[in-house]
């Protein structure tokens, strides 16, 4: 018989019937809608009600977007062109985009520098965030902070080079003495780093113009660029500091334990806005007369301290969630405290703590807008200050604040989606 599926034995089937496609109602979009939108009378009613509200919102807002004006130079011209119609004045975005992104004092002919630093940041984060990225890119990741500093702030290239040499020398000294004593290695690394920077200060003073970019003072930085600088730097610094604080709080050394406890509880009990006022006003009273302490650096220190205390508690929760057997297994392998923490304990604790860490990171990035209350012109400060204070755009609100919402949503939503992807990759629910 030519049919391969034909029956060969009477009354007894010895071949499988070919598989058939499922009914249309049990596959594809229709199945998803039945399961998620119309699974019962109550869910069906909620779906219809939600669609009605979405329709009312979209139908009401659509003319405002569709009639938007992009080509005028003032709010008065926008209203004249609209001639009584409902419409947005998006011209404020096309006229003031540079101030919204870079502030109103950053040199306009130097916008390429923070732009290049931003795209380099994406490349530098790739090997850290994605395991399949080439490991050789980690070299560029280590160099990126020094390159970005030179690009954004300008000045001689010798300054970031000396800073890099100091860190490399300090790390080398730490590794040389680490096996004898962790504390001895850490102390030697700090001393070598400081000495290297001190010597390098004379070198940079002797050749200040070597491969120098136009210097830009911190007070001249603003816009969304300032939010990105504060968010990126503070999140990057607060994670390792938070890990050290969490380990210190569980340490058997009472002095270290109580220092960490007091620091964490004090910082968590103080609002961030108070710490920013301390950075802006009070900190200057504790410095010698005539001492200049960069404002952005002061703000970075305070925001990092604030975030580190919260990350420390998140990681402490991850450490407490590990079964005691993990610690005992590390002891049975003959590992010391540093090796057990680095190889066994901390990887598992960090995996458990991913949602909490991401929550702190997202909140921290949004809290960078608080710097506007200490007269720093970030994105919110630019909108509240120079733009709305100008006679051309006084009265434009929805367009500017909508732009700010969009920028922060893109960054925070990206962080959230990455954390969900990382959880799936690490299978945090199947430890």
N, C-alpha and C positions, 0 to 999 in steps of 0.2 A: 504494500500500500504506500502511496506517495505521501500521504499526510502523516507527518511525524507525530502528531498528537492523536492519531486515530486509535480507537480501542482495539486491542489485540486478543483479549480473552473475553469470552462471553460472560456477562453478568458480574464480572469483577474488574474494576478499574485499576490498571497498573501504570498509568501515566497521569501527570499533573495537568489540571486545566490551566491554560495561560492566564496570567494575572490581568485583571481589567482595571481601568482607571476608576478612581473613586467618584462617587456622585459629585456634581458641581457644588452642592450645598455642604460638602465635607472636605473641601480643598480650597486653597488660595484665599483671596480677599473675603469671599462670602463666609468661609469657615471662621476667619478671624473676627469678622463683624458679628457673627452669631455668638461666638464665645465671649467677646469683650464688650460689645455694645448692646446686644439684644438677647442676652442669656435668660432673661425673665421679664415679667411685666414691670417690676420695679426698675430694673436697669434700663429697660426700653423707655420708660417714662423719663428717667433722668437724662438719657441720651437725647431724646426729643427736646426736653427743656434746655439742655446745654446748647444744642444746635440753634435753638431760637435766640438765646442770649448772644451767641457768637455772631449770628446774622445781624442782630440789632447793633452790636458794637462795630462790626465791619462796615455795615451800610451807613452808619453814622460818621465813621472816621474816614471812609474812603474819599469823599469829596475834599476833605482837608488835605489829604496826601495828593490826590489827583490834580488839584488846582494849585499846588505848591509853586512858588516863584523862586528861581535860582539865580537870577541875573541882575538884581538891583543892588544898590550900594547903601541903602538905608531902609528903615522900617516904613517911613513915610512913602517912599517910592513903591514899596510892596503893596501897601494899602491902596495907593492910587491905581496900580495895575489891576488889583483884584476888583476894584470898583463895587464894593459891597458884597461880593461873593465870599463864600467860606473857602479859606485856603491857608496853607502854611507859608511862612516866609523863610524858606531854606537858604536864602541869600546870605544870612548871617553865618552859615557854615562855610560857604564858598569864599566869603570875605575874610573870615577870622579863623580859618582852619589852621593856619600856622601858629596862632596864639593858643588855640585849643590843644594842639599837639606838643608845641615846644616852648610855650610861654611868650611873653612880649619883649623880652630882653635878649634872648639867645640870638646871636648873629645870624641873619637870614641866609648869608652866603655860606654858612657852616652847617646847614641842616643835614647835609650828607653824612656828617660824622655820627650823630645819634642814630640815623637811619641804618648805616652800615653796622653799628654796634648791635642794633636790634636783630638784624638778620644773622649776624654772627652768633648771637645768643641762641637762636634756634638750632644752629649747627652744634654749638657747645653742649646743649642740653640733650641732644640725640643719644650719645652713648650712655648717659646717665639714666634716661627715662626708658629707653628701649634696649633690651638685652641683645637683640639681633644686630644692632648697629656695630660698625667696625670698631674694635677695641682700640685701634691706633688713634681714633679721634679723642680718646681720653687725654692725650698729650695737649691737644688744642683746648680741651675743656679746662685743664690746669692753667694754661696761658691766658685764657679769655679774660679773667678779671683784670689783669694788668693791661691788656690791649684795650678793653672797654674803657678803663679809667683814662688812658692816654687819649683815646678818641673823643670822649665826652668832655673832659675837663681841659684837655690840651696841655701845652707846656712841652718841656724837653722829654724825649723818650728815655733819657737816663733815669728819670724818677721811677717809672714802673720797672725798669730793668734792675735797679738797685733793690727795690722792694722784692722782686722775684728772687734775686740772689740771696737776700736775707732769709727768706722762707726756705729755700733749698739748703742753705748752710745750716740753719737751725734743725731742719728735719734730718739731715745727715748726722749731726751731733746727737740727736735723740736716738736714732737707730743704733749708733755705736754703743751707747750706754743703756739702751732699753733692756737688754738681757740681764744686766746686773741689778738694775732697779728702775722701775717705771718713773718714780718721782725724780731720781737722779738724772735720768735721760730727759725728762720734761724740763727740769731746771736748766740743764746744759743747753738744750735747744733754744730756750727763751733768751739766755745770755748771749749765745752766739748770734742769734737773729738781731738783737739790739746792737751789739758791737758792729755787725756788718752794716746795719743802717746808719750808724753814727759815722763810720768811715765813708760810706757812700755819700753822705751829706756833703762832705768836702769835695768829692768828685763831681757831683751835680752842680755845686756852686762854681766849680772851675770851668765847666762847659755848659752854661745854661741854654745855649741856642742850638744844641745838636738835635737835628731832626725835630724841631719844635713846631707844634701847631699853635694856632692862636689861643691863648689862655682864655677860659671862660670861668668867671667866678660862680660859686654856688648860688649866690643871690640872684643870678641872671637865669637860672633854670626854672622851668615851670611847665604847665600844661600836663598832658597825660604822660609825657616823658618822665616827669618827676614821680608820678605814681608808679610807673614801671620800675624806675630805679629803686625806690624805697621798697616796693613789694618784692622784687627779685632778690635784692641784697639781704633784706631782713628775713625772708623765708629761708634763704640759703644758710644764713648764720644761725638762726634760731633752732634749726633741726639738730646739728651736732651739739650745741650748747644745751638744748633740752635733754638730749640723751645723757650727757654728763651729769646734769642735775638729777635726773631720774636715778641713775646709778649711785650718785652721791647720797641721795635720800635713803637708799636701801643699804648703804655701806655700814660696816661694823665699826668704823672709826667715828667715835661720837662727835668730834669736833667738825669733821667734814659733813657728817649727817645733819647736825643742827644748823650749820651754815646754810646748807641747801634748803632745809625746811623753812628757816626764817626768810630766806630770799624768795622762795616760791610763794609762801603764804602772804608775805608783804606785797609782792608785785601783784598777785591775784586779787588782793584786797584794795588796790588803788586803781581808779579809772585811768584809761590810757590818756585822756585829754589832760589830766593832772600831770602825768609824766611829761607830756609835750610842753606844758607851761614851765615845768622844771627845767627842761632842756633849753628852752628859749630865754628864760629870765633868771631863774634861781642859780643855775649852774655857773653862770658868769661870776657870781659872788665868791665862789670857792676857788677861782683861778687867780694867779698872780696878776697885779695891775698891768694892763697893756697886753695881756695874753690874748691871742686871736685863736678861737676854737671854731672851726667850720660848723655852720648851723646844720647843714645836711648830715654831717657826721654825728652831731649831737642827737639829732632826731633818729638816725639809724640806730644809735646805741640804745635809746629809750624804747623804740618799737621792738628791737631785737630782744631786750630784756623782758618786755611784756609778753611777747609770743613764746619765748623760751620757757617761761613759767607754766604756761598752759600746755605746751607740748610735753614738758616734763611729766605732768600729771597724766596725760594721755598715754605716754610710754610706760609710766609706772603701772597703769592699768593693764597694759599688755604683758608686762613682766609678772604681775600678780596672776594673770590668767594661765600662765604656763604651769603644767603639773610639776610637782616636786621631783619627779623621776628624771626630768631633763637635767636638773642640777646634779643629781646623783650620778647620772650617766656620764656627765662631764668629769666629775671627780674620779669615777672608775677608770676613765681613760688616761688619768694622770695629767690632765690639763691644769694649768694654773688659772688664776682668776681672769687675767686678761685674755688668755686663749679661749677659755670657756665662754666668756662673754662675747668675744668677737666671732667665734666659729659656730656656737650652738645656741646660746641664749638670745642674743640680740636679733639675729635674723628672724627667729620665730616671733619675738615680741613686736618687731617692726611690722611684720606681716599682719598680725592681729590688729595693730594700731593704725592701719592705713586710713580707715574712715575718719577717725578722730583727728589724725594729722592733717588730712585734706580739709576738714571742717575748720581747723585753726588757720590753715593757709588761706582759705577763701575769706574768712572773716578778717584776717590781717590785711589782705590786699584791699578790701573795702574800707578798712579803718585808716588807710593812708590818706583818705580825704579829710581826716581830722586836722591835718597840718594846715588847712586853710584858716583855722582859728588862730594860728600864731603867725599870720601874715605871710605864709608861703603860698605862692600862686600855682598850685597844682590845677588839675582840670576844674574842680569845683571852685577853687579860689579865683581862677580866671573868669569863670562865668559870673560869680557873685561880685567880683571886683571890676576890673577894667572894661569888660565887654558890656555888662548891664549898666555900668556907670556912664558909658559913652552916650552922647546925644543921638547918634545914628541908630542905636539898637536898644535904647531904653524902652522896655515893654515887651521884648521878645523873651518868652519863657519856655514854652513847650518844645520848641525846636532845639534849644540849647540843652535843656535837661534831658530831652529824649536822646540826643547824641551822647551825653554822659552815661545814661542808662545803657545804651547799646554797647559802648566801649567796655564798660565794666562787666556787662553780661557776657560778652564774647570771651573775655579772659576767665571769668569765674566758671562759666559753663564748660569751657575747655578743660580746666583743672578737674572739674567734677567727672566729666566723661573719661578723662585719662585714669582717674582713680578707679572707676568702675572696670575699665579695661584691665588695669593692673590686678585688681582683685580676681578677675576671671583667669588671668594668666597664672597667678599664684595659687588659685583654688583655695582661698582662705576658709571656705566652708567645708573643706575636706582635708583637715590637717592630719 
